[in-house]
């Protein structure tokens, strides 16, 4: 079956949501206040949850993703299921001709990302987007503008500490698929941090190598990583450190960028961007200044209070891209970068090795298969059958 990619109405799209857990249900509520989207259909294997949503929003309800896809009630589909299902359902939706928006991460591992991206064969007719809502945050948009415009000069060092992801053991115990190799494919890097890993690529590009130190179940009774510190190296010689955990409180979210023209700091607790801008570049000062003479710097503060409209803005943008050809905030194929960073960090941490990028997708798939085989956790149930990664190649 192939549906038309033209919306039934020029004013709104009919959206189907597959997966009605925390995020799927939240998206249903958001759509009530979004003019260019109508919630047409929903899907979940939990019949009680499905019935509740159908009754509240008056939409069609389906027990399986296959039924929703075959029904043709929608112009576009949003996938908000457990992670492995993003690939299989996403491929089915794209092949059926639907526009597609996928929750983060777009897949669990690089090889599945490549499979999903290959299924997007008609980019001129189908919109494929990823739910990277942090790209709507005006702080990060302004930082990107400063980098892209050359205002900061060449990046020399990055330090990002994102440790305000605290989670209790009860959180991990709330779903059988959470924090398991078979159900989620990783821990903090696949669940909490895909947004920051996306921003890491979006702002600075991909590193050429990384070395991570991390721990499986350091703070929680789980079989995946909940604590990572990673060293990054870039093609221009810049270095970086990325630190994250779900076992620290109160935690911090602080980004530092040391560049040729100064130092930029964004601390989310302070809610502002601070730039210490040098009067001359570091490169010039190293060459011309006295032995202890640092460049003079001027303090500039950007008091930006707009963190964007987050998920609602991504949803509206997705619909506008379908209806009017608006530029997509986060194209689906860009989702591979955050997944590859997560894969590389996990592989490096658990093998004690420096990893060069791009990573070998097959090697990582085999590594992940081995972790699943060694797991003592029973296979969780997702919205559809979990991707059989043994058949990835």
Secondary structure, DSSP 8 states (H G I E B T S, - for coil): ----SS-SSSS-EEEEEE--SHHHHHHHHHHTT-TTEEEEEEE-S-HHHHHHHHHHH--EEESSHHHHHHH---SEEEE-S-TTHHHHHHHHHHHTT-EEEE-SSS-SSHHHHHHHHHT---TTT--EEE--GGGG-HHHHHHHHHHHTTTT-SEEEEEEEE------HHHHHT-TTTT-TTTTSSSTTTTTSHHHHHHHHHHH---SEEEEEEEESSSSS-SSEEEEEEEEE-TTS-EEEEEEESS-SS--EEEEEEETTEEEEEETTTTEEEEEEESS-HHHHHHHS-TT----EEEEEE-------HHHHHHHHHHHHHHH----SSBGGGHHHHHHHHHHHHHHHHHT--EESS--HHHHHHHHHHHHHH--S-----SS----GGG--
